[in-house]
Amino acid sequence: MPPNRIVGRPQITTDAYRPYLQAIEDAFGTEVDYAQMHKIYGAPTPDESRYSPATCIGCEMKTVMGDPDPKHVSTSFVERQNLSMRMGIRRFTRLTNAFSKKVENHTASVVIWFMYYNFCRVHQTIRVTPAMEAGISDHVWSLEEMCGLLPKAESATKRAEKNLLLKALAGE
């Protein structure tokens, strides 16, 4: 059964990565129109550099579940989202020094970027933010407003007092 936030029957397209099959079934059961787009790549030519992608020479569509509309079976939207993410969050770009040493820092970076992308950035094609287009916000958020959602930092003194109180209550 689709999550409560989804109205109607969703159509999902993924590439042929096998773990997506179970992930889609776990998330939606059979209440989804699901297709896979399998891209066929040609052999790399000897003159291509090490990091050049292979040339896509064809695609095969496979209906996995439900009745997906062939006109809307495409991975272009998610590929564009991934490109925007790689360009906006340099941590996702190979061969850079902008990597995260801790998964918590990486997660925070992604969360901040998506919040900015969806609530603060006006997109050229829709002339509003995605949050406004989806009807979950009525205005363009400022960075100050976005940062206002962060929990207030606790001072070292306050943390020490809290720890002493917890120890006293525990009878230590």
N, C-alpha and C positions, 0 to 999 in steps of 0.2 A: 504494500500500500504506500503511495507517495506521501512524503511528509505533509503535514497540515498546511504549510505555507504555500503549497503549489495548488493552483486552481486549474482544473481540467487535467487532461492526460498529456504528460510531457513527451517530447520526441528528443532522443539523445543519440548522438553519433560519436563514436570513438574510433581511434585507429585500431589495429588488430592486436594490440598488447593484451595478452591472455588474462592477466589479473582483473581487467575491467569487467569481464563477464560476471564474475562473482560479486564485484563491488556494485554493479548496477542491480543485480538481483537482490543483494542484501538491502540496498537503499529503497528500491521501488517494488520489489516482488515482481508480479507480472503486469502491473498497472503502468506500463510504459511502452512506447513505440521505440524500439532500439535497433540501430543498424551499426555495422562496422564498415569502415572505409579502409581497405587494405591497399596501401601504395606499393607499387612495384618499382624498384630502383634498378638502374642499369649498372653494369660493372664500371668501377672508376677507371679513368684513363690514366696512363702513366705520368702525364704531364700535370695532373691536378695536384695542388698542394695538399699537405697532410690534413688540413682542417676544412677543406672544401667538401660540401655535401655531395652525395651521389646524385645523378640526374634521375628524376622521377619519369619513368617511361609509360606509366599506366596506373589505373586504379580499378579495383574491384569492389562492388558494394555487396554486402551480405546482410540480409535481414536476420536478426538474432531473435527478436521477440516483438509481438504485436504487428502493427501495420504502418511502418514509417513511410512518410511521403518521400519518394525518390528525389523530388525537386529540392528538398530541404536536407538531404543527407550530405553533410559537408563537415570537415574539420577546420574550415577557414576561420570561423569565429574564435575558437579556442587557440588556434595557432597565432592569430592576431593578438589575443590577450597575452599569450606567452611572450610574444615579441615586445609588447608594451611593458610587460613586467621585467623582462631582461634589460630593456633600455632604461627603465625607471629605477630599477634596483640593481645596481652594479654587482651585487653579491651573486647574481645569477649568471654573470658573464664569465666565460672561461678566461684563464690567463690574466687575471687581475689580482691586485693586492687588496681588494675590497671584500674579502671573505670574512665570515664570522667564525670566531674560534669556539663560541658557545652556541648551542642550538637555541637557547633562550633569546640571545641577541638577534639571531637570524629570524626567529619567529616574530619578535617585536618589530623588526625592520619591515617584514612583509605585512603585518597588521597595519602599521602606520601608513605604508604606501597605499594599501587598498582603501583605507579610510579616506585618505586624501583623494585618491582617484575617483571614488564613488560619491563623496560628499562635498569636496572643496573645488574640484577641477571642472570647469565648464567645458564640455566636449563640443568640438566644431560641428559635428554631424547632427546632434540633437539640440544644440544651443542652450542646454541646461546640464546639470549634473545627472549622472545615472540615478541617483537617489531621488531627485525631483521627478525624473521621467517615470520612475517606478511608483511614485506617489507616497514615498516614505519620508520625504522631507519637503518643506515648502519654501526653502531658500538655499542659497549657496552658503555653505559654512565657511567661516574664517578659520585661519590656522589657530587663532586664540581660542575659538570655540571648540575646535577639535582637541586642542591640548587641555582644555578645561575638563575633559572626560577622564584624564589621568588621575589616579589616586594621589592625594597629597603625600609628599615625602615625609617620613618620620625622622625627627632629629635623633642624633646619637644619644643625647641625654634622655629623651623620651623613651627610646628603645631600652636603655639601661634601667630606667625606672620601672618600666613594664616587666622586664626580666626579673628584677628584684622582687616585685610584687608577686609574680607567678611563683617564684621560689618560696616566698614567705607563705603563700597560700598552700603550696605543696608540702610545707613543713620541713623544708631543708635547712 
